[in-house]
Amino acid sequence: MRTFAPEMRKALMYLLLSLGIILVVMFLSGAALGFMGSFLDGFVDGILGNDYAPSKPSDLYFIIGMVILCVACVILQIVFLRLRFASYSIGRIPKEKRWPVTGWTMVTLGGLALLYCTMFNPFISPDENVRDSWVWITRHPIISFFGMGFVEATADLIIFGGMMREILEWKHRPQIIIPVFAIIIGLTSAFFSEPLLAIPATMVGMVEGYVYEYSRSVIPIIIGDLLYWLILVFFIGVGFPGWTILIAAGLIVLGFYSVIKTMEPFKPID
């Protein structure tokens, strides 16, 4: 009979290692970049031009935050890949089915991004930090897309390719593990943003959890997340009409049904 300890210890170690690296990088980089704040302000203005120059202190904080996140992600990628805690494996899906799986995952996550944009307009949020964050993101869409895409890819590698893999190997009960994981993601999103956004965040967790369960690869999830962030960065706050939710729902249902049907013959067997 398999024991609780080995796989769960690994999953907990991955979580603590990730948090530890992020905290250390935040402390060291924050201190260094804070000391050099004035220099960076002038550097960004002189090198990148006025479009990327911070117009107020909060702009500089966002730039520093993005740099710190990306540095932490580079370190996490190196550690997890070199120590083989996670990988960019192609998984269980045969070559001829990989692009259909990736395509339908993109359709599903694209629908969820559209749902997010329809439900939430950050520019009228009562939270000033939320408003300022999204204003900066929409003012610098290219930097924001690549930065958040890299952060999201790193999170997918660690959460799915590391932690969830170990948990599913400990107890292969995806019908329990994936919903619990998705609810945690949804509650976390609600805590840091708007309570209503727990709905699309939970749905994203469910979709990505099942895509990983069937495929055992983070690659379709990462590509789908890139489309998700592309839509958010360029279309958040546009002010879609309420009936756009119907289009989003159609994309979500069609995409999720199709990706599961495509992967069904290759899913792990208990």
C-alpha positions in Angstrom: 0.0 0.0 0.0 1.4 3.4 -1.0 2.1 5.8 1.8 1.2 9.4 2.2 4.7 10.7 2.9 7.0 10.6 -0.1 4.9 12.3 -2.8 3.3 14.8 -0.4 6.6 15.7 1.1 7.9 16.4 -2.5 4.9 18.6 -3.3 5.3 20.5 0.0 9.0 20.9 -0.7 8.3 22.3 -4.2 5.9 24.8 -2.7 8.2 25.9 0.1 11.2 26.1 -2.3 9.2 28.3 -4.7 8.1 30.6 -1.9 11.6 30.7 -0.4 13.2 31.7 -3.8 10.6 34.3 -4.4 11.0 35.9 -1.0 14.8 35.9 -1.2 14.7 37.5 -4.6 12.1 40.0 -3.5 14.2 41.0 -0.5 17.5 41.2 -2.3 16.2 42.7 -5.6 13.8 45.1 -3.8 16.7 46.5 -1.7 19.0 46.9 -4.6 16.4 48.3 -7.0 15.0 50.5 -4.4 18.4 52.0 -3.8 18.8 52.5 -7.5 15.3 53.8 -8.1 16.3 57.3 -9.2 18.9 55.8 -11.6 16.4 53.4 -13.1 13.8 56.2 -13.6 16.3 58.2 -15.6 17.6 55.1 -17.4 14.1 54.0 -18.6 13.3 57.6 -19.7 16.6 58.0 -21.6 16.8 54.5 -23.2 13.2 53.5 -23.8 11.7 56.9 -24.3 8.7 58.6 -22.9 6.2 55.8 -23.7 7.9 53.6 -21.1 9.1 56.3 -18.7 7.5 56.3 -15.3 5.2 59.3 -14.9 4.8 58.9 -11.1 6.3 56.8 -8.3 3.8 54.0 -8.7 5.0 53.5 -12.3 8.5 52.8 -11.1 7.1 50.4 -8.5 5.4 48.4 -11.2 8.6 48.2 -13.3 10.6 47.1 -10.2 7.9 44.5 -9.4 8.0 43.1 -12.9 11.8 42.9 -12.8 11.7 41.1 -9.5 9.1 38.6 -10.6 11.0 37.8 -13.8 14.3 37.4 -11.9 12.6 35.0 -9.5 11.0 33.1 -12.4 14.4 32.7 -14.1 15.8 31.2 -10.9 12.8 28.9 -10.4 13.0 27.7 -14.0 16.7 26.9 -13.6 16.3 25.1 -10.3 13.3 23.0 -11.2 14.6 22.0 -14.6 18.2 21.3 -13.6 17.1 19.3 -10.5 14.4 17.6 -12.6 11.6 18.5 -10.2 9.5 19.4 -13.3 9.9 19.3 -17.0 8.4 20.5 -20.3 7.5 16.9 -21.3 5.3 16.4 -24.3 3.3 14.0 -22.1 1.0 11.2 -23.2 -0.6 12.7 -26.3 0.7 11.3 -29.6 2.2 13.7 -32.1 -0.8 13.9 -34.4 -3.1 14.9 -31.5 -0.8 17.5 -29.9 -1.9 20.5 -31.9 -5.7 19.7 -31.6 -5.3 19.4 -27.9 -3.4 22.7 -27.8 -5.9 24.4 -30.1 -8.9 23.4 -28.1 -7.2 24.4 -24.9 -6.6 27.8 -26.4 -10.3 28.1 -27.4 -11.4 27.2 -23.8 -9.0 29.6 -22.1 -9.8 32.3 -24.7 -13.4 32.0 -23.8 -12.6 32.3 -20.1 -10.5 35.4 -20.8 -13.4 36.9 -22.7 -15.7 36.0 -19.7 -13.2 37.7 -17.4 -13.2 40.9 -19.5 -17.0 40.9 -19.7 -17.4 40.5 -15.9 -14.7 42.9 -14.7 -13.6 46.4 -15.6 -10.6 47.3 -13.5 -10.7 51.0 -14.4 -13.8 51.5 -12.4 -12.7 49.4 -9.4 -12.9 51.1 -6.0 -9.4 49.7 -5.3 -6.8 52.3 -6.4 -4.1 49.7 -6.6 -6.1 47.6 -9.0 -6.8 50.6 -11.1 -3.2 51.7 -11.2 -2.0 48.2 -12.0 -4.2 47.8 -15.0 -3.6 51.3 -16.2 0.1 50.5 -16.2 -0.5 47.2 -18.0 -2.6 48.7 -20.7 -0.1 51.5 -21.2 2.7 49.0 -21.7 1.0 46.0 -23.3 4.0 44.4 -24.9 6.2 44.4 -21.8 3.2 43.3 -19.7 2.3 40.5 -22.0 5.8 39.0 -22.2 6.4 39.6 -18.5 3.1 38.0 -17.3 3.4 35.3 -19.9 6.8 34.3 -18.5 5.5 34.4 -14.9 2.5 32.3 -15.9 4.6 29.7 -17.7 6.8 29.4 -14.6 3.8 29.0 -12.3 2.4 26.3 -14.7 5.7 24.4 -14.7 5.9 24.4 -10.9 2.2 23.9 -10.0 1.3 21.3 -12.6 4.6 19.8 -13.7 5.8 19.6 -10.1 3.2 19.7 -7.4 0.1 18.3 -9.1 2.1 15.5 -10.7 3.3 14.4 -7.2 -0.2 14.7 -5.7 -1.8 12.7 -8.5 0.9 10.0 -8.2 0.2 9.8 -4.5 -3.5 9.4 -4.9 -4.9 9.3 -8.4 -8.3 10.9 -7.6 -8.5 13.8 -10.1 -12.2 14.1 -9.5 -11.4 15.3 -6.0 -7.9 16.8 -6.3 -8.6 19.0 -9.3 -11.8 20.7 -8.0 -10.2 21.3 -4.6 -7.2 22.9 -6.4 -9.4 25.0 -8.6 -11.4 26.3 -5.6 -8.2 27.3 -3.9 -7.2 29.2 -7.0 -10.6 30.8 -7.2 -10.6 31.9 -3.5 -7.0 33.2 -3.8 -8.1 35.3 -6.9 -11.1 36.6 -5.0 -8.9 37.6 -2.0 -6.5 39.6 -4.2 -9.1 41.1 -6.6 -12.9 41.1 -6.9 -15.0 38.3 -5.2 -16.9 37.8 -8.4 -13.7 36.8 -10.2 -13.5 33.7 -8.2 -15.8 32.2 -10.8 -13.6 32.5 -13.9 -10.5 31.8 -11.8 -12.0 28.5 -10.5 -13.0 27.5 -14.0 -9.4 28.2 -15.3 -8.1 26.0 -12.5 -10.5 23.2 -13.5 -9.7 23.4 -17.2 -6.0 23.4 -16.7 -6.1 20.7 -14.1 -8.0 18.3 -16.4 -5.8 19.1 -19.4 -2.8 18.2 -17.3 -4.4 15.1 -15.9 -5.2 13.8 -19.4 -2.1 14.9 -21.2 0.6 15.0 -18.4 2.1 18.0 -20.2 2.3 21.6 -19.2 2.9 22.7 -22.8 -0.8 23.1 -23.9 -1.5 24.9 -20.6 1.3 27.4 -21.1 0.3 28.1 -24.7 -3.4 28.5 -23.7 -2.3 30.9 -20.8 -0.4 33.0 -23.3 -3.6 33.5 -25.3 -5.5 34.2 -22.0 -3.1 37.0 -21.1 -3.0 38.4 -24.6 -6.8 38.9 -24.5 -6.6 40.4 -21.0 -3.8 42.8 -21.7 -5.4 44.1 -24.9 -9.1 43.9 -24.2 -9.6 44.4 -20.5 -11.8 47.4 -19.8 -13.1 47.6 -23.3 -16.7 47.4 -22.0 -18.1 44.3 -23.7 -21.9 44.1 -23.7 -23.6 41.6 -21.4 -24.5 39.2 -24.2 -20.8 38.6 -24.8 -21.0 36.2 -21.9 -23.0 33.9 -24.2 -20.2 33.9 -26.7 -17.7 33.2 -24.0 -19.8 30.4 -22.6 -20.1 28.8 -26.1 -16.3 28.9 -26.5 -15.7 27.4 -23.1 -18.2 24.6 -23.5 -17.1 23.8 -27.1 -13.4 24.0 -26.3 -13.5 22.0 -23.0 -15.7 19.3 -24.5 -13.5 19.0 -27.6 -10.2 18.9 -25.7 -11.4 16.2 -23.3 -12.8 14.2 -26.2 -9.5 14.5 -28.0 -7.5 13.3 -25.0 -9.9 10.7 -23.7 -8.2 7.7 -25.3 -4.9 8.6 -23.7 -5.9 9.5 -20.1 -4.2 7.7 -17.2 -6.0 4.6 -15.9 -6.4 4.0 -12.2 
